[in-house]
Amino acid sequence: MVVKTTGKRLKSDVFYVSNHVGWIDIPIIAGVTGTAFVAQEPIADWPVIGWLAKRNYTVFVSRTDRLGIGGQIETLRAAIAERTPITIFPEGTTTDGRSLLPFKPGLFAVMVPPPKPMMVQPVALCFDDVGQELAWIGVERAPDNALRIFRNGRMMHVTAHFLEPFSPDDFPNRKAIAAEARARIAAVLAASFETDSLNLGTPNNSSEV
């Protein structure tokens, strides 16, 4: 796999927000940034992927306990206060790499206000045809997707675009912050793939939050 980057990456006091193609996003972004991640609790017990997530200081939260969102935010605040950067995948599921689903604004509440002065930096992951073909979508199980990627004999290319960061203090609420991050990522995906179908995507029932 060949990973290229564009843009100026913030190295500290930053909250990365990325589109999401599959578990492969974790080693791609972590390899470039050393970031921690936010993921749903069941991933902690997955073979290989769970181990990989723990190695990257993942903050595990429950996506099913909607009444506990306040507790999730406090957990995330504590993690940010102790360590940054941290990355979230706010689509809440994976797509084919050419699409972008609506961003779930729940975890953006951690930025209203942030635990310490920091910026939000959107990250647009753009995969080539091989990466899009190997995307983790539909009903494919995580181990099956991992095996398919490891057995793939073709080189995968991905570009991680680190977009212009912005201050969460410039926006009135979590929904506005989420919308701004999504708009910036959508613009890059549209330019990269020359497509206007960014409201479409194929959900998968197992992915990071």
ROMIMI-686755 format. One record per residue (C-alpha): z, y, x; chain; residue in one letter. Coordinates in steps of 0.02 Angstrom, whole numbers, plus 50000, padded with zeros to 5 digits. Each point is the difference from the previous one (the first is absolute). Layout:
<recs>
Z | Y | X | A | a
...
</recs>
This chain:
<recs>
50000 | 50000 | 50000 | A | m
49953 | 50172 | 50064 | A | v
50109 | 50145 | 49942 | A | v
49945 | 50179 | 50023 | A | k
50094 | 50157 | 49952 | A | t
49950 | 50176 | 49955 | A | t
50106 | 50155 | 49973 | A | g
50162 | 50058 | 50078 | A | k
50142 | 49880 | 49961 | A | r
50175 | 50067 | 49977 | A | l
50121 | 49892 | 50099 | A | k
50167 | 50050 | 49926 | A | s
50073 | 50075 | 49842 | A | d
49852 | 49933 | 49901 | A | v
49976 | 49899 | 49840 | A | f
49834 | 49907 | 50008 | A | y
49908 | 49962 | 49839 | A | v
49857 | 49874 | 50008 | A | s
49874 | 49910 | 49892 | A | n
50022 | 49812 | 49995 | A | h
49880 | 49856 | 50031 | A | v
50123 | 49861 | 50045 | A | g
50138 | 49940 | 50114 | A | w
49883 | 50035 | 50146 | A | i
50037 | 50185 | 49974 | A | d
50175 | 49972 | 50071 | A | i
49949 | 49950 | 50178 | A | p
49859 | 50128 | 49998 | A | i
50111 | 50149 | 49961 | A | i
50151 | 49934 | 50095 | A | a
49896 | 49969 | 50154 | A | g
49946 | 50181 | 50004 | A | v
50161 | 50085 | 49944 | A | t
50149 | 49884 | 50018 | A | g
50044 | 50044 | 49820 | A | t
50119 | 49912 | 49884 | A | a
49939 | 49953 | 49826 | A | f
50059 | 49991 | 49820 | A | v
49966 | 49832 | 49917 | A | a
50051 | 49901 | 49847 | A | q
50145 | 49880 | 50023 | A | e
49908 | 49833 | 49982 | A | p
49894 | 50037 | 50154 | A | i
50155 | 49978 | 50109 | A | a
49993 | 49812 | 49966 | A | d
49814 | 49976 | 50027 | A | w
49950 | 49897 | 50153 | A | p
49922 | 50100 | 50142 | A | v
49975 | 50157 | 49895 | A | i
50186 | 50014 | 49962 | A | g
50041 | 49977 | 50184 | A | w
49872 | 50132 | 50045 | A | l
50072 | 50121 | 49874 | A | a
50177 | 49976 | 50066 | A | k
49941 | 50028 | 50177 | A | r
49941 | 50172 | 49943 | A | n
50170 | 50048 | 49927 | A | y
49935 | 49987 | 49822 | A | t
50105 | 50075 | 49861 | A | v
49998 | 49872 | 49858 | A | f
50015 | 50065 | 49822 | A | v
49983 | 49923 | 49828 | A | s
49845 | 50045 | 49898 | A | r
50067 | 49914 | 49845 | A | t
50168 | 50089 | 49986 | A | d
49937 | 50162 | 49926 | A | r
50176 | 50053 | 49954 | A | l
50046 | 49987 | 50183 | A | g
49873 | 50128 | 50065 | A | i
50143 | 50116 | 50044 | A | g
50074 | 49867 | 50113 | A | g
49830 | 49970 | 50080 | A | q
49982 | 50184 | 50038 | A | i
50172 | 50006 | 50079 | A | e
49957 | 49848 | 50107 | A | t
49840 | 50084 | 50055 | A | l
50089 | 50165 | 50034 | A | r
50122 | 49910 | 50114 | A | a
49859 | 49913 | 50092 | A | a
49907 | 50164 | 50025 | A | i
50157 | 50086 | 50062 | A | a
50021 | 49862 | 50129 | A | e
49820 | 49968 | 50048 | A | r
49827 | 50074 | 49975 | A | t
49856 | 49979 | 49979 | A | p
49999 | 49898 | 49841 | A | i
49843 | 49948 | 49904 | A | t
49976 | 49964 | 49815 | A | i
49853 | 49926 | 49905 | A | f
50016 | 50094 | 49834 | A | p
49860 | 49908 | 49909 | A | e
50128 | 49862 | 49982 | A | g
49865 | 49868 | 50024 | A | t
49842 | 49967 | 50100 | A | t
49817 | 50044 | 49976 | A | t
49833 | 49954 | 50076 | A | d
50007 | 50140 | 50129 | A | g
49873 | 50108 | 49910 | A | r
50106 | 50041 | 49848 | A | s
50158 | 50100 | 49973 | A | l
50122 | 49968 | 49859 | A | l
50118 | 50130 | 49926 | A | p
50152 | 50032 | 50110 | A | f
50169 | 49950 | 49929 | A | k
50109 | 50154 | 50024 | A | p
50171 | 49917 | 49994 | A | g
50039 | 49989 | 50186 | A | l
49933 | 50175 | 50031 | A | f
50164 | 50059 | 49924 | A | a
50074 | 49974 | 50173 | A | v
49902 | 50156 | 50052 | A | m
50078 | 50110 | 49865 | A | v
50082 | 50060 | 50107 | A | p
49975 | 49892 | 50156 | A | p
50157 | 49937 | 50089 | A | p
49954 | 50110 | 50147 | A | k
49858 | 50121 | 50038 | A | p
49842 | 49896 | 50009 | A | m
49818 | 49995 | 49952 | A | m
49895 | 49884 | 49893 | A | v
49846 | 49936 | 50091 | A | q
49868 | 49903 | 49901 | A | p
49913 | 49858 | 50091 | A | v
49830 | 49936 | 49941 | A | a
49957 | 49825 | 50057 | A | l
49812 | 49972 | 50000 | A | c
49943 | 49821 | 50030 | A | f
49825 | 49940 | 50042 | A | d
49909 | 49870 | 49896 | A | d
50095 | 49858 | 50083 | A | v
50168 | 50079 | 49960 | A | g
49950 | 50033 | 49820 | A | q
49943 | 49819 | 49982 | A | e
50170 | 49940 | 50065 | A | l
50101 | 50118 | 49890 | A | a
50147 | 49921 | 49910 | A | w
49957 | 50018 | 49816 | A | i
49993 | 49899 | 49841 | A | g
50107 | 49843 | 49987 | A | v
49989 | 49949 | 50182 | A | e
50169 | 49949 | 50072 | A | r
50066 | 50089 | 50154 | A | a
49993 | 49844 | 50112 | A | p
49821 | 49966 | 49945 | A | d
49948 | 50177 | 50041 | A | n
50086 | 49992 | 50170 | A | a
49912 | 49835 | 50039 | A | l
49833 | 50073 | 49946 | A | r
50024 | 50149 | 50116 | A | i
50055 | 49894 | 50148 | A | f
49852 | 49882 | 49977 | A | r
49875 | 50142 | 49987 | A | n
49886 | 49995 | 50150 | A | g
49929 | 50174 | 49981 | A | r
50071 | 50159 | 50074 | A | m
50087 | 50114 | 49875 | A | m
49995 | 50188 | 50026 | A | h
50119 | 50121 | 49917 | A | v
50026 | 50186 | 50021 | A | t
50170 | 50076 | 49963 | A | a
49972 | 50182 | 49954 | A | h
50158 | 50103 | 50024 | A | f
49972 | 50144 | 49882 | A | l
50071 | 50175 | 49999 | A | e
50187 | 49988 | 49966 | A | p
50084 | 50109 | 49870 | A | f
50175 | 50054 | 49959 | A | s
50077 | 49922 | 49844 | A | p
50094 | 50163 | 49975 | A | d
49835 | 50079 | 49947 | A | d
49991 | 49891 | 49844 | A | f
50110 | 50006 | 49845 | A | p
50033 | 49814 | 49975 | A | n
49964 | 49821 | 50052 | A | r
49846 | 49986 | 49889 | A | k
49921 | 50152 | 50081 | A | a
50035 | 49931 | 50174 | A | i
49925 | 49832 | 49953 | A | a
49846 | 50084 | 49925 | A | a
49971 | 50105 | 50156 | A | e
50012 | 49850 | 50117 | A | a
49882 | 49899 | 49890 | A | r
49873 | 50140 | 49989 | A | a
49989 | 50014 | 50189 | A | r
49980 | 49812 | 50024 | A | i
49872 | 49990 | 49858 | A | a
49894 | 50135 | 50082 | A | a
49989 | 49902 | 50163 | A | v
49959 | 49836 | 49913 | A | l
49866 | 50085 | 49897 | A | a
49922 | 50076 | 50156 | A | a
50010 | 49837 | 50096 | A | s
49925 | 49888 | 49867 | A | f
49899 | 50129 | 49903 | A | e
50073 | 49939 | 49837 | A | t
50074 | 50089 | 49852 | A | d
50085 | 49844 | 49928 | A | s
50170 | 50037 | 50073 | A | l
50091 | 49980 | 49835 | A | n
49952 | 49817 | 49999 | A | l
50089 | 49858 | 50088 | A | g
50046 | 49819 | 49983 | A | t
50190 | 49980 | 49988 | A | p
50090 | 49862 | 50088 | A | n
50171 | 49943 | 49944 | A | n
50074 | 49989 | 50173 | A | s
50007 | 50145 | 50120 | A | s
50110 | 50133 | 50075 | A | e
50069 | 50140 | 49892 | A | v
</recs>
